[in-house]
């Protein structure tokens, strides 16, 4: 009988094949895990490098201001502090470039407003020079930011430190030079890091009669709005801001937002070659990077990342190193007589007086009254209009004229001096500063030139020339003698009022005449002019308030035939 074959040999063969398959599958899973892990390590290292690029390039890629006036006028923007006494370094980076564009825009606004008022002077040409300087600075920075060679080092700082052990123990993620390094203009028309003064209800404290064009500002676009930004309005980014035919730009940076990774889809959609803007040499705020990790003698992994940058610091639309000059003319006392009423005739030399009460006596005028051989004015106390008054009262006090217009220009310029967002100067703030009682003594001591400015970027001060230079010693002495670039106009014209009760006197009558009872009187009149000379701030001067005060003593002499 034929014996049946035992299945033992088949089972052994099958088991051997199965074991081999399982080993191969295990090795496959192992290699897949190693591959996935290596890929993840390289991606993580590339993400870290991208984030470092987003953080570092805003400060460390910079251009130095050329030694020309229309660039050096932006030296006060070469600082990361809102304190105007902080050191500047004449370097402009992505952190600071919006300050440069904002100052150039403010110069243009001041020039345009002065032109509308008919007293632009050389302000228009200075506005042109300022935008040319800002454009040159911005263009030079755009060249650097668009060159990946300036960015590679910031990528490598962190990317190479991240472990890629699954590639190899000696491997690191390095820059992969090529088309993976691109730029993009993201978050278009959201806020820049330049805040405006006030809000629409205050017309952003623009010059009197001047309006910020509609659509140039926006509130914070983050949702919810972060603390500190609720009341702020900002200039828009990547939108042409045109003033008097000149176009200014801002790079958008959402308020307080950290640099963060973004999707390649959104990044690519907002690249300038995909969605152009009118800015010829735009400054990018987003960057793509590409890294690669290699194993010696073998292949490797590569990865791309996309990052949106942000300096995370707002500034105010301002001209940091600037001032308004308050100039007080020498006060004069003039003497008037009425030989042929009602016309008055000035006779004798005008006499100087100061900020103390002073008794003055005019020169007697022959034939200075009707049928009067000689009219001798009685002594009058001169200076009561200014004696013991603060600088605020000297400018805005009696006699009254168009004070609101003077106030409007001064409040506007005061806000242009403030760099800290959220700090606005109101009319009450202005009067409080000008009303400092120390100004009473300074006036009595002979000070006639005062300077309104901000040393710390958030508070306003008014000081005599020497004290202003001491408080802002790093920058005020070099600009304090600069005159405004506009032309002067009179805002308050001969505001006047009676200055004292009348005094009687006895004229010397013509022959056969005698003084007329009750007609021979002398009185004082106070007068005031206030002038405004606008400055764009191009040379540091935002304008000059000039106050001219004088007193008139009017003496009437009347005699009748006896």
Phi, psi and omega in degrees: 000140182281130181278142177284149182278134179285143183277008188297318182296323179295319181296318181295317180297316180297317180297322180295317179296316181298317180299319180296320178297316180297320178297316179297318177298317179299316177296323178297312178299322180296314180294323178296319179295316179297319180297312181296318179295319178296318179298318179294320179298316180293321178296317179297318179296320179293320176299317179298318178296320179297315180298323178293323174301312181299327181279319192273325188292336181298332182254327193261344173264112189217162172241149179265137180299135174290156182277058177229151189300319186282359168251322180295339177294348177259013179300328180289352175266357183269059184203145179264006182251150172274356176279120186289345178270001177289150182297144173248157184231009178061024177243135180241127180233187181294332176298324191251346190298328178294331175296321179296309180299322181294318179294318177301320178294320180293321175301317180294321178298315180296320179293319180294318178296318179295323177296320177297329179276352179085017181224045183289328183059230179266012181299323181297317179292326177292324177296321178295316179296321181296315181290327176296320177294315180299319180295319180295318178297313182297317180297318180296321178292322179299323179298315181292316182292335179272359180257110183302336182300330179283346186255336186308317184298323180289329174294313185293331181309317182255324184300318183288342180276342180282136184292134170229051184299333179289342172278317181170147184297333181259010183272156176211156178274116182244169178299131171256100184294136178154202185285357179288350181259102184229172176233161180213158179249089188260166180057047184295137176070010169277183186290146168271187178263027176245113179268148178269160174283136177061212181214189181303325181296331177261008184054033178053026180053041174289167175304148181307130179083001183248140183241135171295126180305142182296141176087358180277346183239160177209153171280171178302133184265359178285148181227115002285159179292129182294158175302138179096345183249000188302320186259000186274147170240145187233156168292147181279146177266152179053035175230132178296125179250103189256125177234120178050043176082000179252135185254132181240157186227158173223146173268129182286134174218112179298140188304119172070005184283136180285151169304136183210160179287147180230167181282149178293334180296311180291320179301310183293325182294336184249015171293147188295332179283345177265315179231088185292159169232171186285349180288117187295319180233074186291151175267119183284151174244001180225148189218141172255148180228159177218131180235163180212138175244128183243150173252134184305127176075008181215186179282194180198196181233152174224158182207154177240151175218159182228131186229140175256124187269163178191125178285344175061033176217121176270153172232170178258151173300105191203163169242094193303309182266086185209167183200164167243129179271130175250114186247128180252118179290157173298128181279143183232147173250123182251148185243125185237143179229168185230070179291331179227078184305149007268002183288138179262146179236128176279135181221138181088164181284140172294144184248134177291146168216165186236204187266032172232151175296138184214131177279129181235146176230128182276171178282129177300140182253117173298138181055036185275006178206174181294117180057032180249127175288327181204133175243119180250112182291142176287159177298139179232145175276119185250141177110001180295340180288340184234343184297128179074012181263152174278170177299324178300318180288329177295320181280312190254351183283183181301145358284152187270145174219223181271063181298324181303326180288319176300314180300318181299315178295319183290321178294318177303309182292326178299320179290333178288347180271349188264128182257346184273120180301144178086352178260114180243145178259117178267173177299321178297320178298317179300311183294328178295319180292313181292337181273009177306126184294343175298334180295334178300311181291321178299320178295317178296329180279000175101006178290131181232355179237119181238156184229124178262123184197177175236122178274326185257001177083000180221345176237152183257141176224157170230129185217154170296166188306309185295320181288327177297318180293328178290319184289326179240059190294336184280343184220332184294318182303330183282345183237352192296335180268004180285136178270154175297153182266001176267179178254154189279143173225157182262119180268325176239118185247111175048051168293133184213162179196158175300138185255344179195168177289153184285155175241148177268160177209170180239109180285162172272115187282160168295164177305143178062026177232166177214151181302142178275122182300136174079357183257346187262095186228160177222138181216164181252141174236136177263140181227152181209133167242144173230128183248152177230126174242108184288148172233142179282340186094357182304321179254014180101336181271121177266357177146173180223128170261121178245127183249124176244115176242145175207164178238147177237131174254116181256126182234123180255127174239127182224125174236158178238155173301137182283000000 
